[in-house]
Amino acid sequence: MVQSAGLLRIAAVAARLDCSRDTVYRLIREGRLRAVKLSTDMRIASDELERYVESLKQKPASEKGKK
C-alpha cells in the first residue's frame, strides 16, 4: 500500500513501481495511470498510484500483459 499523501513526481512513482520513468509516462499515455499537469511537470496523486497497484493485484497473471 502507498502511504504518502499528496502529489508524486514521475521519478518517485517510477521508484515505487521499480520501473523506468519512460514506463510511467507510457502508463499515463495508455490511460492506465492518471496524472495531472502542473505547469510543465506531471504529477500523480498518491491515491491514484495506490489504485493502480491494487488493480495489478486483482488481475490474473495471464491477463497482466494484455490490453
NORLINMO-V434427 format. One line per field, one symbol per residue. psi: psi as a letter, one per 40 degrees, with the letter a starting at -180 (. if undefined). burial: 1 if it has 24 or more other C-alpha atoms within 12 Angstrom, else 0. Layout:
psi: ???
burial: ???
This chain:
psi: iheiiahiidddddddefiidddddddddeeehhiihhbeihihiddddddddddddehideedei.
burial: 0000001111001100000000011011000011100000011111011101000000000000000
